[in-house]
Amino acid sequence: LIMKPSSFESSRYSNFKLMLPYEAQNSGYIYFNSEDILRRRIKNRYGLLS
């Protein structure tokens, strides 16, 4: 079941998405590390794209 979020819900969701990296950094969450590992993996697979 796919429900279209209301404008209020979508704005709250975007705010959450914006706050997530900040919260993750404060709590020392592995969000940034996994993000970095993913980027490195992609770079290694496709070669260094500068």
HELIX and SHEET records of a PDB file:
HELIX    1   1 SER A    7  SER A   27  1                                  21    
HELIX    2   2 TYR A   31  TYR A   46  1                                  16    
END                                                                             
